[in-house]
Amino acid sequence: MTETVSAQDEVIPAGPPSSPDHAADSRPGAAADLRRTGINPDFWYPVAVSGSVRKNKTFAATFAGERIALYRGESGTVYALEDRCAHRQVPLSMGVVEGDTLRCCYHAWAYRGNGRISQIPYLPKGAGRPPRGIRAYPVREAYGLVFVFPGDPEKAAAAAFPGLPEFDSAKHKTMTFSRAVRCHYSFMHENLLDMNHQFLHRGILGRIQPKLLGYDTGPQSVQARYLFTHVSGKKDRGAGLLAGEGIGGSKSPDVITIRTEYPYQTLQLVPEDAELPAFSLWVAYVPEDAEQRTNHVYGLLMIEKPPVPGALHLAWPFIRRFTERVFAEDRMAVEAEQRAWDEQGEDRNHEVFPLILDVRDVLRSNGVPIRPGLCGAAASCGAARLAGPASLATGCS
């Protein structure tokens, strides 16, 4: 069931809460420390920009402590394998691509894209090979990114894949972001969804007055709508160009809609009196380490082209500079939050914004426990072993 909340009906208790967030939020299921919740592996996650995975080359990627070797074969197809040779555990990302197989740099064991061993060059003819190879991940290439499915491979075909019609639209141009941020992925969801932090960007945007118009919550999603009004101060030229204001700029308010649809996040800005968004942002926060205290941000900013041909091309450097400045300030803040958590050993936030309490519930209820020292797919591998012969397809050993 989805709950719709109007900002006018929202009641926030007076006075600060007397205990940390997990105690202040007394709703059932909210007691667990969100920063100890791992991301659910049963979704499609980007782990590389397509251009980084060159033909006949390897690329070392990670997901929540799992090392993944990507390689693009002679056919142009991208494959994703567990980044270890079954023989001596040497990373296959150090290997050599031959056709559509990947050969380990050490003893030259060769692997097909499905993880099976295709050749052990010094093995005598007729001698038996090890029955298992290594794990192969379902992989898809879309939107200029390489996605893998790190969870149960049997769920990959049915799992929803992000739909981004603006990416392929001739009316839009896309700016791609790929950055590592040293914090738990949940801090990133909170940062984008809670637009009350605009004071942080006062040197870039001037004084912005955000007004929450209302929000919707559901088992896997939270969506908020804000009215953004520029009150005073100088605004970066790139911000105006991104919002479709043109060179002269504008002080007209914008409606911004932000949605966490687990595990992704989106943002759209619609200028006043406009029907379509000036831009749309799609973001995925992909944990890199096993404890999930560092995430890799993959973002696609799809910008509507203005009527004047070539205008967006000229504005592109200004927009890029603006977005990088905003991202740098946000990164500074969320990394500071993570350092505080590391120092305190727990989440001592005194959160008062119901919208953020709701998104924390969504992230908790859809996530999985973090198990330091184990790969994020450990549970999937265990399930595959119990399934008997089917485990051979996963490469679990």
C-alpha positions in Angstrom: 0.0 0.0 0.0 1.2 3.5 -0.8 0.8 6.3 1.6 0.5 9.9 0.3 1.5 12.7 2.7 0.8 16.4 2.1 3.3 18.9 3.4 0.4 20.9 4.9 -0.8 17.9 6.9 2.7 17.0 8.1 3.2 17.3 11.9 6.7 17.2 13.3 7.0 16.8 17.1 8.3 19.9 18.8 11.7 19.8 20.4 14.7 17.6 19.6 14.5 13.8 20.0 16.1 12.6 23.2 18.0 9.7 21.6 19.6 8.6 18.4 17.7 8.0 15.2 17.1 4.3 15.8 15.4 5.1 19.1 13.7 8.3 18.1 12.0 6.5 15.2 9.8 4.2 17.2 8.1 2.5 14.3 8.4 -1.4 14.1 11.5 -2.6 12.2 13.4 0.7 12.5 15.7 -0.4 15.4 18.5 -1.8 13.2 21.4 0.5 12.4 20.9 1.3 8.7 24.6 1.8 8.2 25.0 -2.0 8.9 22.5 -2.9 6.2 23.9 -4.2 3.0 22.5 -3.5 -0.5 20.4 -6.3 -1.9 22.4 -8.1 -4.6 19.3 -9.3 -6.5 19.2 -6.2 -8.8 21.1 -5.0 -11.8 24.0 -2.8 -10.9 26.4 -0.8 -13.1 30.0 -1.6 -12.3 31.9 0.1 -15.1 31.5 2.7 -17.8 31.3 1.0 -21.2 34.2 3.0 -22.6 36.5 1.6 -19.8 36.0 -2.0 -21.0 37.9 -1.9 -24.3 37.9 -4.6 -26.9 40.3 -7.4 -26.1 41.1 -5.9 -22.7 40.1 -6.6 -19.1 38.8 -4.3 -16.4 38.8 -4.9 -12.7 35.5 -4.1 -11.1 34.0 -4.6 -7.6 30.7 -5.1 -5.9 30.4 -5.1 -2.1 33.8 -6.8 -1.7 33.4 -9.1 -4.6 36.1 -8.7 -7.3 34.8 -9.0 -10.8 36.8 -9.3 -14.0 35.2 -7.7 -16.9 36.5 -8.3 -20.4 35.3 -7.5 -23.9 36.0 -10.3 -26.4 36.8 -10.1 -30.1 33.0 -10.2 -30.9 32.5 -7.1 -28.8 30.5 -8.9 -26.1 31.3 -8.0 -22.5 31.7 -10.9 -20.0 31.9 -10.8 -16.2 33.7 -13.4 -14.3 34.8 -13.9 -10.7 38.2 -12.2 -10.5 40.2 -15.2 -9.6 41.7 -18.2 -11.4 40.4 -21.5 -10.0 44.0 -22.8 -10.1 46.0 -20.4 -7.8 43.5 -17.6 -7.2 45.5 -15.0 -9.3 43.2 -12.2 -10.5 41.9 -12.9 -14.0 41.8 -9.1 -14.6 45.5 -9.5 -15.0 45.0 -11.9 -17.8 44.9 -11.9 -21.6 41.9 -11.8 -23.8 42.0 -14.3 -26.7 39.0 -14.2 -29.0 36.1 -14.5 -26.5 38.0 -16.4 -23.8 40.1 -15.0 -21.0 43.5 -16.6 -20.2 45.1 -16.3 -16.7 48.5 -14.5 -16.8 50.1 -17.2 -14.5 49.7 -20.7 -15.8 47.6 -19.8 -18.9 44.4 -21.5 -17.8 41.7 -20.3 -20.2 38.0 -19.5 -19.4 35.0 -19.1 -21.5 32.5 -16.3 -20.8 30.3 -18.7 -18.8 33.2 -19.4 -16.4 34.0 -22.8 -17.7 37.6 -23.9 -18.1 38.3 -24.2 -21.9 42.0 -25.1 -21.7 44.8 -26.1 -19.4 47.7 -26.0 -21.9 50.1 -28.3 -20.0 47.5 -30.9 -19.0 48.2 -34.3 -20.7 45.7 -35.4 -23.3 42.9 -37.5 -21.8 43.6 -36.2 -18.3 40.5 -35.1 -16.4 39.9 -31.4 -15.9 38.6 -29.8 -12.7 34.8 -30.2 -12.9 34.2 -26.6 -11.9 35.4 -23.3 -13.2 34.6 -20.0 -11.7 31.5 -17.9 -11.2 30.1 -16.0 -14.2 27.8 -13.1 -13.7 24.8 -12.2 -15.8 25.8 -9.0 -17.6 24.1 -6.4 -19.7 25.4 -3.3 -21.5 23.1 -0.3 -21.7 23.1 3.5 -21.4 26.9 3.5 -21.8 27.3 1.4 -18.7 28.1 -2.3 -17.9 25.6 -3.8 -15.5 26.0 -7.1 -13.7 23.6 -9.1 -11.6 25.6 -10.1 -8.5 22.8 -12.0 -6.7 21.0 -15.3 -7.5 21.6 -15.8 -11.2 18.3 -17.6 -11.6 16.5 -14.3 -10.7 18.4 -12.2 -13.3 16.0 -12.8 -16.2 12.9 -11.7 -14.2 14.6 -8.8 -12.4 13.5 -5.3 -13.6 16.1 -3.4 -15.6 16.2 0.4 -15.4 14.1 2.0 -18.2 15.5 5.4 -19.4 13.7 6.5 -22.6 15.3 9.9 -22.5 18.8 8.4 -22.9 18.0 7.2 -26.5 15.9 10.3 -27.3 17.2 12.6 -30.0 15.8 15.5 -27.9 18.2 14.8 -25.1 21.9 14.7 -24.5 23.4 12.7 -21.6 26.2 13.6 -19.2 27.7 10.5 -17.5 29.1 10.6 -13.9 31.4 7.9 -12.4 32.8 8.8 -8.9 33.8 6.9 -5.8 32.5 8.3 -2.5 33.7 7.1 0.9 30.4 6.5 2.6 27.6 4.0 3.0 25.2 4.1 0.1 22.3 5.1 2.4 23.9 8.5 3.0 23.7 9.2 -0.7 19.9 8.4 -0.8 19.3 10.7 2.1 21.4 13.5 0.7 19.5 13.7 -2.6 16.1 13.2 -1.2 16.4 15.7 1.6 16.5 19.1 -0.2 16.6 21.0 3.0 20.4 21.1 2.8 20.6 23.8 0.2 22.5 26.0 2.6 25.5 23.8 1.8 25.4 25.1 -1.8 24.9 28.8 -1.0 28.2 29.7 -2.7 27.0 28.0 -5.9 23.2 28.6 -6.0 22.8 31.6 -3.8 19.9 31.4 -1.3 17.4 28.7 -2.3 14.1 28.3 -0.5 12.9 24.7 -0.9 9.3 23.9 0.0 8.1 20.3 0.4 4.9 20.0 -1.6 4.2 16.4 -0.5 5.5 12.9 -0.7 4.5 9.3 -1.4 5.8 6.2 0.4 5.6 2.5 -0.5 7.3 -0.8 0.4 10.1 -0.1 -2.1 9.9 3.6 -2.8 9.7 7.1 -1.5 9.0 10.1 -3.8 9.1 13.7 -2.7 8.1 16.9 -4.6 9.7 20.3 -3.8 9.1 23.8 -5.0 12.5 25.5 -5.4 12.6 29.3 -5.3 15.8 31.4 -5.8 15.5 34.1 -3.1 18.8 36.0 -3.4 22.4 35.7 -4.1 24.4 34.9 -7.2 23.6 31.6 -9.0 26.2 29.7 -11.0 25.6 30.2 -14.7 25.7 26.4 -15.3 22.7 26.0 -13.0 20.6 28.3 -15.1 21.6 26.7 -18.3 20.8 23.2 -16.9 17.4 24.4 -15.9 16.6 25.7 -19.3 16.7 29.4 -18.2 19.0 30.5 -21.1 21.8 33.0 -20.8 19.7 35.7 -19.1 18.7 33.5 -16.3 15.4 33.4 -14.4 14.1 33.6 -10.9 11.0 31.6 -11.6 10.5 28.6 -9.2 11.1 25.0 -10.3 9.3 21.8 -9.2 11.8 19.1 -8.4 10.7 15.5 -8.0 13.1 13.0 -6.3 12.4 9.3 -6.1 14.1 6.4 -4.4 12.9 3.3 -6.2 15.0 0.6 -4.5 17.9 0.4 -5.2 18.0 3.4 -7.7 17.3 7.1 -7.4 16.0 9.6 -9.8 15.5 13.4 -10.0 13.5 15.5 -12.4 13.3 19.3 -12.7 10.3 21.0 -14.3 10.5 24.8 -14.7 7.4 26.8 -13.9 4.9 26.8 -16.8 6.7 23.9 -18.5 5.1 20.5 -19.1 8.3 18.4 -19.6 11.4 18.2 -17.4 14.4 20.4 -18.3 16.5 17.4 -17.2 16.3 14.0 -15.6 18.9 12.3 -13.4 19.2 8.6 -12.8 21.7 7.4 -10.2 22.9 4.1 -8.7 25.1 3.8 -5.6 27.2 0.6 -5.9 29.1 -0.5 -2.7 32.7 -1.3 -3.4 34.1 -2.8 -0.2 32.7 -5.7 1.9 31.7 -3.4 4.8 30.0 -1.1 2.2 31.6 2.1 3.6 32.6 3.2 0.1 30.2 3.4 -2.9 30.7 4.1 -6.5 28.2 6.6 -7.9 27.1 6.1 -11.5 24.9 8.9 -12.7 23.2 9.7 -16.0 22.1 13.3 -16.4 19.7 13.5 -19.4 19.3 17.1 -20.5 16.6 18.4 -22.9 18.1 20.1 -25.9 17.0 23.8 -26.4 15.3 24.9 -29.6 18.5 26.7 -30.8 20.8 24.2 -32.5 24.2 23.9 -30.9 23.2 25.8 -27.8 23.5 22.8 -25.4 26.9 22.1 -26.9 28.1 25.6 -26.0 26.5 25.3 -22.5 28.0 21.9 -21.8 31.3 23.0 -20.1 29.3 25.4 -17.8 26.9 22.6 -16.9 29.6 20.1 -16.2 31.5 22.6 -14.0 28.3 23.4 -12.0 27.4 19.7 -11.4 31.0 18.9 -10.4 31.0 21.7 -7.9 27.7 20.6 -6.3 28.8 17.0 -6.2 32.0 18.0 -4.5 30.1 19.7 -1.7 27.7 16.8 -1.3 30.6 14.4 -1.2 32.3 16.5 1.5 29.1 16.3 3.7 28.3 12.6 3.3 31.9 11.5 3.8 31.9 13.6 7.0 28.8 11.7 8.1 30.5 8.4 7.5 33.6 9.5 9.5 31.3 10.4 12.4 29.7 6.9 12.2 33.1 5.3 12.1 34.3 7.2 15.2 31.1 6.6 17.2 30.5 3.0 16.1 26.8 3.6 15.7 24.3 5.9 14.1 23.7 8.8 16.6 21.6 10.9 14.1 18.7 12.9 15.6 16.6 12.9 12.5 13.4 15.0 12.5 12.3 14.9 8.9 9.6 12.2 8.4 10.6 11.8 4.7 14.0 10.6 5.7 12.7 8.3 8.4 10.6 6.7 5.6 13.4 6.3 3.2 15.5 4.7 5.9 12.7 2.2 6.4 12.7 1.4 2.7 16.5 0.9 2.6 16.4 -1.3 5.7 13.5 -3.5 4.7 14.8 -4.1 1.2 18.5 -4.5 2.2 20.4 -7.5 3.5 22.7 -7.9 6.6 26.3 -7.0 6.0 28.6 -9.9 6.7 32.2 -8.6 6.9 34.7 -11.0 5.5 32.2 -12.7 3.2 31.5 -11.8 -0.4 28.0 -10.3 -1.0 27.1 -13.4 -3.0 28.0 -15.9 -0.3 24.4 -16.7 0.4 23.7 -17.2 -3.3 26.7 -19.6 -3.5 25.5 -21.5 -0.4 22.0 -21.9 -1.9 23.6 -23.1 -5.2 25.5 -25.8 -3.3 22.3 -27.1 -1.8 20.8 -27.3 -5.2 23.3 -29.9 -6.3 24.5 -30.1 -9.9 22.9 -26.7 -10.6 25.8 -25.2 -8.6 28.2 -26.0 -11.5 26.6 -23.3 -13.5 27.5 -20.6 -10.9 31.1 -21.6 -10.5 30.8 -21.8 -6.7 33.4 -24.0 -5.2 
